[in-house]
Amino acid sequence: MPKMKTHKGTAKRFRRTGTGKLMRAKAFKSHILTKKSQKRIRNFRKETVVSEADAKNVAARLNNH
């Protein structure tokens, strides 16, 4: 059977840390920013860890475990 290909859409959205955790960008920062506080907008810049429920699916598509 041929090798599994990395899902390129997933590869662009997620990254793996040195310890193997999956990191993702936060949502809600693209538009309608005027009503959101500066503190909230600032916190959207940070990456966060992918939840346990989603990690298995993301890892399968990243294909670099």
N, CA, C, O and CB atoms as a CASP TS submission, in Angstrom:
PFRMAT TS
TARGET T0000
AUTHOR 0000-0000-0000
METHOD Language model
MODEL 1
PARENT N/A
ATOM      1  N   MET     1       0.837  -1.197   0.000  1.00  0.00           N
ATOM      2  CA  MET     1       0.000   0.000   0.000  1.00  0.00           C
ATOM      3  C   MET     1       0.879   1.258   0.000  1.00  0.00           C
ATOM      4  O   MET     1       1.917   1.274   0.661  1.00  0.00           O
ATOM      5  CB  MET     1      -0.951   0.000   1.227  1.00  0.00           C
ATOM      6  N   PRO     2       0.482   2.315  -0.731  1.00  0.00           N
ATOM      7  CA  PRO     2       1.305   3.519  -0.768  1.00  0.00           C
ATOM      8  C   PRO     2       1.274   4.269   0.568  1.00  0.00           C
ATOM      9  O   PRO     2       0.401   4.058   1.410  1.00  0.00           O
ATOM     10  CB  PRO     2       0.836   4.438  -1.893  1.00  0.00           C
ATOM     11  N   LYS     3       2.249   5.139   0.722  1.00  0.00           N
ATOM     12  CA  LYS     3       2.317   5.943   1.946  1.00  0.00           C
ATOM     13  C   LYS     3       1.132   6.890   2.016  1.00  0.00           C
ATOM     14  O   LYS     3       0.587   7.305   0.993  1.00  0.00           O
ATOM     15  CB  LYS     3       3.640   6.735   2.010  1.00  0.00           C
ATOM     16  N   MET     4       0.740   7.228   3.249  1.00  0.00           N
ATOM     17  CA  MET     4      -0.321   8.209   3.452  1.00  0.00           C
ATOM     18  C   MET     4       0.252   9.604   3.208  1.00  0.00           C
ATOM     19  O   MET     4       1.356   9.914   3.654  1.00  0.00           O
ATOM     20  CB  MET     4      -0.927   8.095   4.890  1.00  0.00           C
ATOM     21  N   LYS     5      -0.496  10.434   2.505  1.00  0.00           N
ATOM     22  CA  LYS     5      -0.044  11.799   2.263  1.00  0.00           C
ATOM     23  C   LYS     5      -0.508  12.701   3.399  1.00  0.00           C
ATOM     24  O   LYS     5      -1.566  12.483   3.990  1.00  0.00           O
ATOM     25  CB  LYS     5      -0.567  12.321   0.904  1.00  0.00           C
ATOM     26  N   THR     6       0.296  13.714   3.693  1.00  0.00           N
ATOM     27  CA  THR     6      -0.077  14.735   4.670  1.00  0.00           C
ATOM     28  C   THR     6      -1.201  15.573   4.080  1.00  0.00           C
ATOM     29  O   THR     6      -1.145  15.959   2.912  1.00  0.00           O
ATOM     30  CB  THR     6       1.146  15.631   5.058  1.00  0.00           C
ATOM     31  N   HIS     7      -2.225  15.857   4.887  1.00  0.00           N
ATOM     32  CA  HIS     7      -3.317  16.732   4.458  1.00  0.00           C
ATOM     33  C   HIS     7      -2.806  18.159   4.534  1.00  0.00           C
ATOM     34  O   HIS     7      -2.608  18.687   5.628  1.00  0.00           O
ATOM     35  CB  HIS     7      -4.608  16.536   5.341  1.00  0.00           C
ATOM     36  N   LYS     8      -2.590  18.791   3.390  1.00  0.00           N
ATOM     37  CA  LYS     8      -1.921  20.086   3.337  1.00  0.00           C
ATOM     38  C   LYS     8      -2.698  21.201   4.036  1.00  0.00           C
ATOM     39  O   LYS     8      -2.094  22.117   4.595  1.00  0.00           O
ATOM     40  CB  LYS     8      -1.684  20.467   1.908  1.00  0.00           C
ATOM     41  N   GLY     9      -4.030  21.131   4.011  1.00  0.00           N
ATOM     42  CA  GLY     9      -4.829  22.125   4.723  1.00  0.00           C
ATOM     43  C   GLY     9      -4.569  22.058   6.215  1.00  0.00           C
ATOM     44  O   GLY     9      -4.486  23.086   6.887  1.00  0.00           O
ATOM     45  N   THR    10      -4.441  20.839   6.732  1.00  0.00           N
ATOM     46  CA  THR    10      -4.153  20.641   8.158  1.00  0.00           C
ATOM     47  C   THR    10      -2.732  21.084   8.472  1.00  0.00           C
ATOM     48  O   THR    10      -2.490  21.709   9.504  1.00  0.00           O
ATOM     49  CB  THR    10      -4.352  19.159   8.560  1.00  0.00           C
ATOM     50  N   ALA    11      -1.803  20.771   7.599  1.00  0.00           N
ATOM     51  CA  ALA    11      -0.397  21.119   7.820  1.00  0.00           C
ATOM     52  C   ALA    11      -0.198  22.631   7.945  1.00  0.00           C
ATOM     53  O   ALA    11       0.681  23.084   8.677  1.00  0.00           O
ATOM     54  CB  ALA    11       0.464  20.576   6.681  1.00  0.00           C
ATOM     55  N   LYS    12      -1.014  23.411   7.230  1.00  0.00           N
ATOM     56  CA  LYS    12      -0.902  24.864   7.281  1.00  0.00           C
ATOM     57  C   LYS    12      -1.517  25.447   8.556  1.00  0.00           C
ATOM     58  O   LYS    12      -1.152  26.547   8.970  1.00  0.00           O
ATOM     59  CB  LYS    12      -1.568  25.477   6.059  1.00  0.00           C
ATOM     60  N   ARG    13      -2.440  24.725   9.177  1.00  0.00           N
ATOM     61  CA  ARG    13      -3.174  25.255  10.329  1.00  0.00           C
ATOM     62  C   ARG    13      -2.627  24.817  11.687  1.00  0.00           C
ATOM     63  O   ARG    13      -2.847  25.490  12.694  1.00  0.00           O
ATOM     64  CB  ARG    13      -4.600  24.844  10.231  1.00  0.00           C
ATOM     65  N   PHE    14      -1.923  23.700  11.714  1.00  0.00           N
ATOM     66  CA  PHE    14      -1.456  23.143  12.983  1.00  0.00           C
ATOM     67  C   PHE    14       0.039  22.909  12.942  1.00  0.00           C
ATOM     68  O   PHE    14       0.624  22.713  11.876  1.00  0.00           O
ATOM     69  CB  PHE    14      -2.185  21.837  13.306  1.00  0.00           C
ATOM     70  N   ARG    15       0.654  22.931  14.129  1.00  0.00           N
ATOM     71  CA  ARG    15       2.073  22.576  14.220  1.00  0.00           C
ATOM     72  C   ARG    15       2.284  21.743  15.468  1.00  0.00           C
ATOM     73  O   ARG    15       1.509  21.817  16.421  1.00  0.00           O
ATOM     74  CB  ARG    15       2.978  23.846  14.243  1.00  0.00           C
ATOM     75  N   ARG    16       3.335  20.953  15.450  1.00  0.00           N
ATOM     76  CA  ARG    16       3.646  20.087  16.583  1.00  0.00           C
ATOM     77  C   ARG    16       4.811  20.697  17.360  1.00  0.00           C
ATOM     78  O   ARG    16       5.786  21.157  16.765  1.00  0.00           O
ATOM     79  CB  ARG    16       3.987  18.636  16.108  1.00  0.00           C
ATOM     80  N   THR    17       4.707  20.700  18.690  1.00  0.00           N
ATOM     81  CA  THR    17       5.775  21.235  19.534  1.00  0.00           C
ATOM     82  C   THR    17       6.862  20.181  19.700  1.00  0.00           C
ATOM     83  O   THR    17       6.721  19.047  19.243  1.00  0.00           O
ATOM     84  CB  THR    17       5.224  21.677  20.918  1.00  0.00           C
ATOM     85  N   GLY    18       7.932  20.568  20.353  1.00  0.00           N
ATOM     86  CA  GLY    18       9.024  19.643  20.607  1.00  0.00           C
ATOM     87  C   GLY    18       8.609  18.470  21.472  1.00  0.00           C
ATOM     88  O   GLY    18       9.168  17.379  21.359  1.00  0.00           O
ATOM     89  N   THR    19       7.622  18.694  22.341  1.00  0.00           N
ATOM     90  CA  THR    19       7.160  17.622  23.231  1.00  0.00           C
ATOM     91  C   THR    19       6.028  16.808  22.620  1.00  0.00           C
ATOM     92  O   THR    19       5.533  15.863  23.234  1.00  0.00           O
ATOM     93  CB  THR    19       6.707  18.204  24.555  1.00  0.00           C
ATOM     94  N   GLY    20       5.612  17.185  21.382  1.00  0.00           N
ATOM     95  CA  GLY    20       4.597  16.399  20.686  1.00  0.00           C
ATOM     96  C   GLY    20       3.176  16.915  20.778  1.00  0.00           C
ATOM     97  O   GLY    20       2.258  16.302  20.233  1.00  0.00           O
ATOM     98  N   LYS    21       2.978  18.046  21.467  1.00  0.00           N
ATOM     99  CA  LYS    21       1.631  18.620  21.546  1.00  0.00           C
ATOM    100  C   LYS    21       1.291  19.283  20.215  1.00  0.00           C
ATOM    101  O   LYS    21       2.179  19.711  19.476  1.00  0.00           O
ATOM    102  CB  LYS    21       1.526  19.648  22.717  1.00  0.00           C
ATOM    103  N   LEU    22      -0.008  19.362  19.918  1.00  0.00           N
ATOM    104  CA  LEU    22      -0.462  20.029  18.701  1.00  0.00           C
ATOM    105  C   LEU    22      -0.935  21.430  19.055  1.00  0.00           C
ATOM    106  O   LEU    22      -1.711  21.613  19.993  1.00  0.00           O
ATOM    107  CB  LEU    22      -1.594  19.220  18.005  1.00  0.00           C
ATOM    108  N   MET    23      -0.464  22.419  18.298  1.00  0.00           N
ATOM    109  CA  MET    23      -0.825  23.806  18.545  1.00  0.00           C
ATOM    110  C   MET    23      -1.681  24.323  17.389  1.00  0.00           C
ATOM    111  O   MET    23      -1.525  23.906  16.241  1.00  0.00           O
ATOM    112  CB  MET    23       0.441  24.680  18.727  1.00  0.00           C
ATOM    113  N   ARG    24      -2.587  25.241  17.721  1.00  0.00           N
ATOM    114  CA  ARG    24      -3.456  25.839  16.715  1.00  0.00           C
ATOM    115  C   ARG    24      -3.607  27.322  16.991  1.00  0.00           C
ATOM    116  O   ARG    24      -3.358  27.786  18.104  1.00  0.00           O
ATOM    117  CB  ARG    24      -4.834  25.149  16.693  1.00  0.00           C
ATOM    118  N   ALA    25      -4.021  28.070  15.963  1.00  0.00           N
ATOM    119  CA  ALA    25      -4.308  29.499  16.119  1.00  0.00           C
ATOM    120  C   ALA    25      -5.719  29.649  16.678  1.00  0.00           C
ATOM    121  O   ALA    25      -6.542  28.742  16.557  1.00  0.00           O
ATOM    122  CB  ALA    25      -4.160  30.265  14.755  1.00  0.00           C
ATOM    123  N   LYS    26      -5.990  30.791  17.286  1.00  0.00           N
ATOM    124  CA  LYS    26      -7.327  31.038  17.825  1.00  0.00           C
ATOM    125  C   LYS    26      -8.238  31.651  16.760  1.00  0.00           C
ATOM    126  O   LYS    26      -7.774  32.311  15.830  1.00  0.00           O
ATOM    127  CB  LYS    26      -7.247  31.963  19.053  1.00  0.00           C
ATOM    128  N   ALA    27      -9.521  31.424  16.914  1.00  0.00           N
ATOM    129  CA  ALA    27     -10.519  31.941  15.971  1.00  0.00           C
ATOM    130  C   ALA    27     -10.994  33.332  16.405  1.00  0.00           C
ATOM    131  O   ALA    27     -10.563  33.846  17.438  1.00  0.00           O
ATOM    132  CB  ALA    27     -11.724  30.970  15.867  1.00  0.00           C
ATOM    133  N   PHE    28     -11.875  33.929  15.621  1.00  0.00           N
ATOM    134  CA  PHE    28     -12.560  35.203  15.912  1.00  0.00           C
ATOM    135  C   PHE    28     -11.686  36.445  15.806  1.00  0.00           C
ATOM    136  O   PHE    28     -12.006  37.457  16.429  1.00  0.00           O
ATOM    137  CB  PHE    28     -13.133  35.149  17.279  1.00  0.00           C
ATOM    138  N   LYS    29     -10.600  36.412  15.047  1.00  0.00           N
ATOM    139  CA  LYS    29      -9.766  37.601  14.924  1.00  0.00           C
ATOM    140  C   LYS    29      -9.786  38.206  13.526  1.00  0.00           C
ATOM    141  O   LYS    29      -9.015  39.124  13.247  1.00  0.00           O
ATOM    142  CB  LYS    29      -8.355  37.268  15.302  1.00  0.00           C
ATOM    143  N   SER    30     -10.648  37.712  12.644  1.00  0.00           N
ATOM    144  CA  SER    30     -10.585  38.165  11.259  1.00  0.00           C
ATOM    145  C   SER    30     -11.367  39.446  10.972  1.00  0.00           C
ATOM    146  O   SER    30     -10.920  40.267  10.171  1.00  0.00           O
ATOM    147  CB  SER    30     -11.084  37.087  10.374  1.00  0.00           C
ATOM    148  N   HIS    31     -12.504  39.629  11.599  1.00  0.00           N
ATOM    149  CA  HIS    31     -13.299  40.828  11.320  1.00  0.00           C
ATOM    150  C   HIS    31     -14.231  41.124  12.490  1.00  0.00           C
ATOM    151  O   HIS    31     -14.289  40.372  13.462  1.00  0.00           O
ATOM    152  CB  HIS    31     -14.113  40.656  10.015  1.00  0.00           C
ATOM    153  N   ILE    32     -14.964  42.241  12.377  1.00  0.00           N
ATOM    154  CA  ILE    32     -15.827  42.751  13.459  1.00  0.00           C
ATOM    155  C   ILE    32     -15.011  42.904  14.745  1.00  0.00           C
ATOM    156  O   ILE    32     -15.401  42.413  15.804  1.00  0.00           O
ATOM    157  CB  ILE    32     -17.044  41.797  13.697  1.00  0.00           C
ATOM    158  N   LEU    33     -13.876  43.593  14.631  1.00  0.00           N
ATOM    159  CA  LEU    33     -12.971  43.733  15.768  1.00  0.00           C
ATOM    160  C   LEU    33     -13.283  44.955  16.632  1.00  0.00           C
ATOM    161  O   LEU    33     -12.772  45.072  17.746  1.00  0.00           O
ATOM    162  CB  LEU    33     -11.550  43.815  15.276  1.00  0.00           C
ATOM    163  N   THR    34     -14.107  45.854  16.134  1.00  0.00           N
ATOM    164  CA  THR    34     -14.353  47.100  16.865  1.00  0.00           C
ATOM    165  C   THR    34     -15.054  46.871  18.198  1.00  0.00           C
ATOM    166  O   THR    34     -14.805  47.591  19.164  1.00  0.00           O
ATOM    167  CB  THR    34     -15.179  48.041  16.019  1.00  0.00           C
ATOM    168  N   LYS    35     -15.923  45.880  18.251  1.00  0.00           N
ATOM    169  CA  LYS    35     -16.650  45.620  19.500  1.00  0.00           C
ATOM    170  C   LYS    35     -15.877  44.739  20.478  1.00  0.00           C
ATOM    171  O   LYS    35     -16.306  44.550  21.616  1.00  0.00           O
ATOM    172  CB  LYS    35     -17.972  44.971  19.191  1.00  0.00           C
ATOM    173  N   LYS    36     -14.738  44.199  20.038  1.00  0.00           N
ATOM    174  CA  LYS    36     -13.936  43.331  20.898  1.00  0.00           C
ATOM    175  C   LYS    36     -12.866  44.161  21.597  1.00  0.00           C
ATOM    176  O   LYS    36     -12.263  45.046  20.990  1.00  0.00           O
ATOM    177  CB  LYS    36     -13.289  42.178  20.079  1.00  0.00           C
ATOM    178  N   SER    37     -12.637  43.876  22.855  1.00  0.00           N
ATOM    179  CA  SER    37     -11.655  44.649  23.624  1.00  0.00           C
ATOM    180  C   SER    37     -10.246  44.378  23.118  1.00  0.00           C
ATOM    181  O   SER    37      -9.973  43.332  22.528  1.00  0.00           O
ATOM    182  CB  SER    37     -11.753  44.314  25.123  1.00  0.00           C
ATOM    183  N   GLN    38      -9.354  45.340  23.358  1.00  0.00           N
ATOM    184  CA  GLN    38      -7.972  45.192  22.914  1.00  0.00           C
ATOM    185  C   GLN    38      -7.306  43.998  23.591  1.00  0.00           C
ATOM    186  O   GLN    38      -6.492  43.306  22.980  1.00  0.00           O
ATOM    187  CB  GLN    38      -7.180  46.471  23.199  1.00  0.00           C
ATOM    188  N   LYS    39      -7.649  43.764  24.834  1.00  0.00           N
ATOM    189  CA  LYS    39      -7.092  42.622  25.564  1.00  0.00           C
ATOM    190  C   LYS    39      -7.504  41.312  24.888  1.00  0.00           C
ATOM    191  O   LYS    39      -6.699  40.394  24.731  1.00  0.00           O
ATOM    192  CB  LYS    39      -7.560  42.639  27.044  1.00  0.00           C
ATOM    193  N   ARG    40      -8.762  41.253  24.499  1.00  0.00           N
ATOM    194  CA  ARG    40      -9.289  40.050  23.833  1.00  0.00           C
ATOM    195  C   ARG    40      -8.599  39.840  22.481  1.00  0.00           C
ATOM    196  O   ARG    40      -8.191  38.726  22.154  1.00  0.00           O
ATOM    197  CB  ARG    40     -10.828  40.165  23.638  1.00  0.00           C
ATOM    198  N   ILE    41      -8.473  40.912  21.701  1.00  0.00           N
ATOM    199  CA  ILE    41      -7.824  40.836  20.392  1.00  0.00           C
ATOM    200  C   ILE    41      -6.369  40.408  20.544  1.00  0.00           C
ATOM    201  O   ILE    41      -5.873  39.601  19.758  1.00  0.00           O
ATOM    202  CB  ILE    41      -7.910  42.191  19.663  1.00  0.00           C
ATOM    203  N   ARG    42      -5.680  40.947  21.555  1.00  0.00           N
ATOM    204  CA  ARG    42      -4.282  40.615  21.831  1.00  0.00           C
ATOM    205  C   ARG    42      -4.137  39.128  22.140  1.00  0.00           C
ATOM    206  O   ARG    42      -3.188  38.481  21.697  1.00  0.00           O
ATOM    207  CB  ARG    42      -3.746  41.459  23.003  1.00  0.00           C
ATOM    208  N   ASN    43      -5.087  38.595  22.906  1.00  0.00           N
ATOM    209  CA  ASN    43      -5.032  37.181  23.281  1.00  0.00           C
ATOM    210  C   ASN    43      -5.305  36.254  22.101  1.00  0.00           C
ATOM    211  O   ASN    43      -4.897  35.093  22.132  1.00  0.00           O
ATOM    212  CB  ASN    43      -6.028  36.902  24.387  1.00  0.00           C
ATOM    213  N   PHE    44      -5.981  36.733  21.072  1.00  0.00           N
ATOM    214  CA  PHE    44      -6.216  35.922  19.871  1.00  0.00           C
ATOM    215  C   PHE    44      -4.911  35.639  19.125  1.00  0.00           C
ATOM    216  O   PHE    44      -4.839  34.687  18.348  1.00  0.00           O
ATOM    217  CB  PHE    44      -7.211  36.630  18.938  1.00  0.00           C
ATOM    218  N   ARG    45      -3.873  36.461  19.352  1.00  0.00           N
ATOM    219  CA  ARG    45      -2.586  36.268  18.667  1.00  0.00           C
ATOM    220  C   ARG    45      -1.884  35.003  19.128  1.00  0.00           C
ATOM    221  O   ARG    45      -1.151  34.377  18.362  1.00  0.00           O
ATOM    222  CB  ARG    45      -1.679  37.468  18.899  1.00  0.00           C
ATOM    223  N   LYS    46      -2.109  34.632  20.373  1.00  0.00           N
ATOM    224  CA  LYS    46      -1.400  33.482  20.946  1.00  0.00           C
ATOM    225  C   LYS    46      -1.927  32.168  20.389  1.00  0.00           C
ATOM    226  O   LYS    46      -3.104  32.042  20.049  1.00  0.00           O
ATOM    227  CB  LYS    46      -1.523  33.485  22.468  1.00  0.00           C
ATOM    228  N   GLU    47      -1.037  31.204  20.306  1.00  0.00           N
ATOM    229  CA  GLU    47      -1.453  29.854  19.927  1.00  0.00           C
ATOM    230  C   GLU    47      -1.971  29.142  21.170  1.00  0.00           C
ATOM    231  O   GLU    47      -1.679  29.546  22.296  1.00  0.00           O
ATOM    232  CB  GLU    47      -0.273  29.056  19.275  1.00  0.00           C
ATOM    233  N   THR    48      -2.732  28.093  20.958  1.00  0.00           N
ATOM    234  CA  THR    48      -3.233  27.299  22.067  1.00  0.00           C
ATOM    235  C   THR    48      -3.157  25.825  21.699  1.00  0.00           C
ATOM    236  O   THR    48      -3.038  25.472  20.525  1.00  0.00           O
ATOM    237  CB  THR    48      -4.681  27.703  22.430  1.00  0.00           C
ATOM    238  N   VAL    49      -3.225  24.973  22.711  1.00  0.00           N
ATOM    239  CA  VAL    49      -3.112  23.528  22.485  1.00  0.00           C
ATOM    240  C   VAL    49      -4.432  22.988  21.948  1.00  0.00           C
ATOM    241  O   VAL    49      -5.501  23.402  22.396  1.00  0.00           O
ATOM    242  CB  VAL    49      -2.714  22.791  23.794  1.00  0.00           C
ATOM    243  N   VAL    50      -4.365  22.067  20.992  1.00  0.00           N
ATOM    244  CA  VAL    50      -5.551  21.417  20.437  1.00  0.00           C
ATOM    245  C   VAL    50      -6.163  20.531  21.518  1.00  0.00           C
ATOM    246  O   VAL    50      -5.437  19.860  22.251  1.00  0.00           O
ATOM    247  CB  VAL    50      -5.197  20.582  19.157  1.00  0.00           C
ATOM    248  N   SER    51      -7.484  20.522  21.624  1.00  0.00           N
ATOM    249  CA  SER    51      -8.154  19.729  22.650  1.00  0.00           C
ATOM    250  C   SER    51      -7.927  18.237  22.432  1.00  0.00           C
ATOM    251  O   SER    51      -7.679  17.793  21.311  1.00  0.00           O
ATOM    252  CB  SER    51      -9.651  20.035  22.663  1.00  0.00           C
ATOM    253  N   GLU    52      -8.014  17.477  23.509  1.00  0.00           N
ATOM    254  CA  GLU    52      -7.827  16.026  23.453  1.00  0.00           C
ATOM    255  C   GLU    52      -8.796  15.376  22.467  1.00  0.00           C
ATOM    256  O   GLU    52      -8.435  14.440  21.754  1.00  0.00           O
ATOM    257  CB  GLU    52      -8.009  15.414  24.845  1.00  0.00           C
ATOM    258  N   ALA    53     -10.032  15.883  22.433  1.00  0.00           N
ATOM    259  CA  ALA    53     -11.066  15.310  21.568  1.00  0.00           C
ATOM    260  C   ALA    53     -10.698  15.432  20.086  1.00  0.00           C
ATOM    261  O   ALA    53     -11.033  14.557  19.288  1.00  0.00           O
ATOM    262  CB  ALA    53     -12.408  15.996  21.828  1.00  0.00           C
ATOM    263  N   ASP    54     -10.011  16.513  19.722  1.00  0.00           N
ATOM    264  CA  ASP    54      -9.668  16.754  18.319  1.00  0.00           C
ATOM    265  C   ASP    54      -8.263  16.292  17.944  1.00  0.00           C
ATOM    266  O   ASP    54      -7.960  16.110  16.765  1.00  0.00           O
ATOM    267  CB  ASP    54      -9.804  18.214  18.014  1.00  0.00           C
ATOM    268  N   ALA    55      -7.413  16.106  18.937  1.00  0.00           N
ATOM    269  CA  ALA    55      -5.994  15.842  18.684  1.00  0.00           C
ATOM    270  C   ALA    55      -5.767  14.590  17.834  1.00  0.00           C
ATOM    271  O   ALA    55      -4.902  14.586  16.959  1.00  0.00           O
ATOM    272  CB  ALA    55      -5.256  15.699  19.999  1.00  0.00           C
ATOM    273  N   LYS    56      -6.525  13.547  18.081  1.00  0.00           N
ATOM    274  CA  LYS    56      -6.338  12.295  17.358  1.00  0.00           C
ATOM    275  C   LYS    56      -6.605  12.478  15.858  1.00  0.00           C
ATOM    276  O   LYS    56      -5.841  11.996  15.022  1.00  0.00           O
ATOM    277  CB  LYS    56      -7.258  11.208  17.933  1.00  0.00           C
ATOM    278  N   ASN    57      -7.693  13.177  15.527  1.00  0.00           N
ATOM    279  CA  ASN    57      -8.027  13.426  14.121  1.00  0.00           C
ATOM    280  C   ASN    57      -6.995  14.313  13.435  1.00  0.00           C
ATOM    281  O   ASN    57      -6.617  14.064  12.291  1.00  0.00           O
ATOM    282  CB  ASN    57      -9.402  14.065  14.015  1.00  0.00           C
ATOM    283  N   VAL    58      -6.544  15.344  14.133  1.00  0.00           N
ATOM    284  CA  VAL    58      -5.554  16.257  13.562  1.00  0.00           C
ATOM    285  C   VAL    58      -4.239  15.510  13.331  1.00  0.00           C
ATOM    286  O   VAL    58      -3.616  15.659  12.279  1.00  0.00           O
ATOM    287  CB  VAL    58      -5.331  17.484  14.493  1.00  0.00           C
ATOM    288  N   ALA    59      -3.824  14.719  14.297  1.00  0.00           N
ATOM    289  CA  ALA    59      -2.562  13.978  14.196  1.00  0.00           C
ATOM    290  C   ALA    59      -2.597  13.007  13.018  1.00  0.00           C
ATOM    291  O   ALA    59      -1.593  12.835  12.327  1.00  0.00           O
ATOM    292  CB  ALA    59      -2.279  13.214  15.504  1.00  0.00           C
ATOM    293  N   ALA    60      -3.728  12.383  12.792  1.00  0.00           N
ATOM    294  CA  ALA    60      -3.853  11.429  11.688  1.00  0.00           C
ATOM    295  C   ALA    60      -3.675  12.120  10.344  1.00  0.00           C
ATOM    296  O   ALA    60      -3.112  11.541   9.415  1.00  0.00           O
ATOM    297  CB  ALA    60      -5.213  10.727  11.738  1.00  0.00           C
ATOM    298  N   ARG    61      -4.152  13.355  10.239  1.00  0.00           N
ATOM    299  CA  ARG    61      -4.043  14.081   8.981  1.00  0.00           C
ATOM    300  C   ARG    61      -2.673  14.741   8.809  1.00  0.00           C
ATOM    301  O   ARG    61      -2.217  14.957   7.686  1.00  0.00           O
ATOM    302  CB  ARG    61      -5.134  15.130   8.896  1.00  0.00           C
ATOM    303  N   LEU    62      -2.022  15.059   9.929  1.00  0.00           N
ATOM    304  CA  LEU    62      -0.678  15.632   9.855  1.00  0.00           C
ATOM    305  C   LEU    62       0.328  14.587   9.405  1.00  0.00           C
ATOM    306  O   LEU    62       1.247  14.884   8.642  1.00  0.00           O
ATOM    307  CB  LEU    62      -0.262  16.214  11.211  1.00  0.00           C
ATOM    308  N   ASN    63       0.150  13.365   9.879  1.00  0.00           N
ATOM    309  CA  ASN    63       0.956  12.244   9.391  1.00  0.00           C
ATOM    310  C   ASN    63       2.446  12.403   9.680  1.00  0.00           C
ATOM    311  O   ASN    63       3.275  11.900   8.922  1.00  0.00           O
ATOM    312  CB  ASN    63       0.752  12.080   7.909  1.00  0.00           C
ATOM    313  N   ASN    64       2.800  13.095  10.766  1.00  0.00           N
ATOM    314  CA  ASN    64       4.222  13.215  11.120  1.00  0.00           C
ATOM    315  C   ASN    64       4.416  12.932  12.604  1.00  0.00           C
ATOM    316  O   ASN    64       5.127  13.669  13.289  1.00  0.00           O
ATOM    317  CB  ASN    64       4.762  14.626  10.766  1.00  0.00           C
ATOM    318  N   HIS    65       3.794  11.877  13.102  1.00  0.00           N
ATOM    319  CA  HIS    65       3.890  11.582  14.526  1.00  0.00           C
ATOM    320  C   HIS    65       5.174  10.865  14.846  1.00  0.00           C
ATOM    321  O   HIS    65       5.425  10.535  16.005  1.00  0.00           O
ATOM    322  CB  HIS    65       2.710  10.754  14.980  1.00  0.00           C
TER
END
